[in-house]
Each structure stands twice: as structure tokens, then as C-alpha cells.
């Protein structure tokens, strides 16, 4: 309950409304989720679609290429989800009901398998998730191996979408790349980063018949090297978790997104989608 109070108070100030009606009117906003439940998604999709014009990511990319972003609907908003969690399939009826397009970024080495997302594997009390995100990729994999995790190990349960799920959602969902196994790319060697970015695009196109043009950088981490690789491999854009709005002038490989907690109530959704929360966090830190 205490978590909800700041968002209620911030919404009551009217600032999110002002931002939405004045600033966001001429901007493109991208929001990001991960593993949102159907009941939370129902409320979230309803309120976002009532306040914004929800457009496909590809519409924005095409408009940027044509120099016509200013012709997109006012208060354009793009909904994205990272990872390709199994439960994302449960959102299909909601996307259809509200006629809302969404982009889901898939880890190509994990979807349609019983392989697990590495951060879901327990590593005792010696290594925190944040610790593992800061070390070289090879060292991270060695530590995880000590605790019984391998990137290609098949476990008893499935954590990601299946091929049938992907096929069944294609009409409403634009599936794009989130690398193969979700490493922190700047912690990878150049050959590792290249393989993660190139193999994901290749596999998603060949195995699922997808047209891959967008890359979501795992954990939001990227450098000029990753952008260079993505361009070389034929990607047209890259999305980050850098906070901010997007326009005609935004770097197409550094598209900004506002992350929204999967369990957010309506107040939190609107405050975070307006960007107010994230700018306050930046100001106080």
C-alpha cells in the first residue's frame, strides 16, 4: 500500500496530465514491461489506450526514415515487452479485445525450449544479480555453471514462449530481437557480442519467419560497439532503457523507453508513462 501512495499523490498534482497533453502530444513515448499478469495488463492496456494513441514500433521507425514523425498521431505511445516470457501468451485475448499492437523482444536461444533465463537461477548468497551484471560474460557463465546452470541446459519447465505461441500471436504482436541468451553486451568480448546479436536475428528469421529490424539491448546496456554490430547485421533500430521521449531527431539506435513495473496500479502506470517519476529519480540522485 505504501508503494502506491507516492504515485497517487503525483497524479493528483496534475503534472502527469500536463506532460501528457502538452509535452507528449508531439513526442513518441515507448513503455516497457516484462512479465505482466493478465489482470494487471487488462487495467494497464485500458488506461493507456484511453490516454494515448498506441501505435506499432514499426510505424515510428518508418516515419523516422521518411522524415514524417510529426505526422504520427498526437500522444503516440508504443508498448514493448522484453524477454518473451511464457505468460506473455496470456495477453493475446487482451491485445485483440482492445485492438492494441505490441512489440515483444525475444531471446532466440531460449524461446521454444526448456532453457531458462539466467537471472532466474539461484546462486546462493555469494553473488547478487547486480554483481553478475557487472562482471565479464565468461566469468558470469562460470559462476552460474558452479550452481548448475548452463545456457543450453534443458530444464523440466518452460519459461519462454513456444513456437506455437509465437505463431498464434503474430497478428497482434511484432516479435523482435533481444539477443540469443540475454548477456550484458558490453561485458562480452567482441566475438561474443557479435554472435549474440547476429545469431538472434538469423534464428528468429529462419525458424519463425519473422522480419527482424529492431534490437532491444539486454539490461539496457550498450556501447558504440553494439550499435556498430547491429547496423552491420541489418538492424534498423535499437531500443534502450534510457529515459526520455522520442522524436524525429532521436538516434534510431538509442530509442528511449520508460520501464513500468509489471505489478503497477493505474496511478503508477500513468506517472511512469509520463516520464515524471523517472525525471524525479534522476533529479534526486
N, C-alpha and C positions, 0 to 999 in steps of 0.2 A: 504493500500500500504506500509506504513512504517513497518508493521509487517513482510512483505516479504523480505525486504532489508537485514537483518542480515543473513537469510538463503541463499540468493543468494550469498552474499559475502563469507560465509563459504564454500559453494560448490565450488566457484571459486578458493579457496585456494588449492584445490586438496586433502585436508586432508580426507574428507569422502571417496574419491576414494581409497586412500592409505589404510585406515582402512578396507574398504570392500575387497580389493584384497589381503591384507596381513594378517590382524588380523582375520577378519570374515571368511576367507577361511576355517579355521579349527575349527570354532565355530558354534554353533546353535543360531540363533537370533530369538527372539519372539517379534512381534509387536502387539500392541493392539489398537483397535478402539471401538467406542460405537454406534453412530447413524449416520454413514456416508451416505451422499446422493448418489444416483446412478451416477450422473455426476462426483462428486469428486472420487467416488470409481472406476469408469472407468479409469480415469487417474492414480490413485494410483495403481491399480492392474496391469495396463500395465507397469508402470515404475518399480515396484518391481519385476515383473516376468521377466523383461528384464535384471535385475542386479543380481538377486538371484535365487537359486533353491528353490522353495516353496514346502514344504513337510507337511504332516499331523502331528499334535501333537503326535498322537499315534505311528507314525514311530520312533520319537525320544524317547518316553517312552519305547518302545520295545527294541530299540537299547541300551538304558541305562541298562535295565535289563539284556541284553545279553552281555554287555561289548563291544559293537561294534559301538559306536558313531563315531569313527574315520572312519568308512566305509560309513557313510552317505554322500550324495553329497556335494561337496565343496560349501561354502557360503549358507548353508541351512537356510531357513527362514520359520517361522511359523506365520500364520495370525490368530489372535484371535479377538473376539468382545465380550464385556461384556454386560449383562443385558437381551438381547433378545428383542430389540425394534421392534415394528411393522414394521417399514420401512426396517428392515434387509431383509424382504422377497423380496423387490425390487432388491436386489443384486443377486438373483438366476440366471437370464439370464447372468450376467457378469461372475459369477463363472463358469458357463457352457461354455461360449464363450472362456474364457481363460484357461479353464480346471485347475482351482485353488482350492485346498482344503482349508477349513477354519473351525475354531472351534468357536462356539457361546456358551457362558456360560449363561444359563437360570436361572431366578428366578422362581422356580417351583410354588410358591404361586401366581404369577402374570400372567404367560403365560396362554393363553386360557381363560381369564376372562376380565372383565372391571375394575379390580382393578388397582390402579395407583402406579407408583414408588414414594416412599415417598418424594424424593427430588424435585419432580415436583410440589409439593403442596405449595402454598404461605403461609408464616407465618408472614406477616407484616414486619415492620422494627425492631421488638424487637429481632428477632433471625436470625442470618445469617446461611447459610448452614454449614459453618465451625464450628460454635458454636454447632450446632446439632450433628455434627460428634464427638464431644469431650465429650459428657455427657453420663451418664449411659443409656442403652437402654430403660429401663422403663420410665425414665424421658423424653427422646426424644418422645416416643409414647404419653405420657400425654400431652406434649406441642402441638404436631400435632393434637391431639384429640380436643384441645381447638379451633383449626382453621378448624374443620370439617372433619379431615382426620382419617380414620380407615384403618388398613391394609387389612381387608376383605370387606371393603365397595365397592359396585359396582357402578361405575360412568356411565355417559352417553356414554363415548367414550372408546375405547380400546387403550392402549399404548404398549402392548406387542404382540408377535407372537401368533397366534391361533394354535390349534392342526392341522388343515388342512395345515397351513403354514409349520409347523414342518415336517409333513409327506411328503409334496411336496419337501422339501429341503434336505431330508436325504441323497440323493445320493451324494451331494456335500459338505454337512455340517456335522461336528461331533458335536453334541449337548452335552454339559456337564453342570455341576452344578455351580451355583452362589449363593447358599443357597436358602431359600424359599422366604424371603422378603427383602434381602439386608440390614441387620443391620451391624453396625461396630462391628464385632465379639468380639474384646477384651473389648468392653463396655457392653457385655452381661453377664448375670450370666452363670454359667456352664451349668445349665439345658436349658437355652435359646439357648446357642451356640450349645449344643448337638442336640436340636430339629431342629434348622435351617440347620445344616449340614446333619443329618441323614434323616430327612423328605424329604429334597430336592432330595436326591439320590433315596429314596424309591418311591416317587411320579413320578419322571421322568422315572424310570424303569418300574413301573407298569402301568402308564397311557399312556405312549408314546412308550413303547417297546424299550427304549434306554439302552445302556450299559454304565453306568456311572463309570468312572475311574479317572476323574480329577475334582478338585475343584478350582475355582477362588475366592480368598478371597475378599469380598466386600470392596471397597475403598482401596484395597491393604493392609489392616491391618490384622495382625495375630500375634499369640504368640505360644509358645510351646504347650499350651492347645489345640488350634485349630488343630494343626498338629497331636497331640495325638488322638483327636476325629476322625479326618479324617482317620487316619490309622486304628483305631478300626472299623470304619464303612465300610472299604473295598476300600477306595480310593487308587489309586496308585501314584498320584502326586498332587501337589498344585502349582498354579501359582500366583505370586505376581506382584507388580509394582516396585519392587526393580530394579534399572538399572544395566545392565551388560549383558554379553554374557553367554551362557550355553555350557557345555562340559560334558564329561564322569564323571567328578568329582563334578559337581553341585549337591547340595542337591535336591533330587527329589521332596521334598515338599516345596522348596523355589526357584522354577524356576523364572528366571529374565525376565522382559519384558520392552520394550521401548514403552511408550504411545505416540501415534501420534494424534494430534488434528484432529477432523473429517473434518474440513474445510481447511486442509493443501494443499498448492500447491506442485508441484513436488520437488522443492528445499527443502522445509521443510520436506517432506517425506523422502528424501534421507539423509539429515543431521541428522534427528532424528533416522532413522533406523540404521545409522552407529554408533550411540551412542555418537557422538561428542557433540551434543547440551547438553545432559544430564550430561556429564562429565564436560563441561564448567560451567554449573549451579552449580554443586557440588563444583567446584573449587572456584567460586566467592562467594559462600555462606558459 
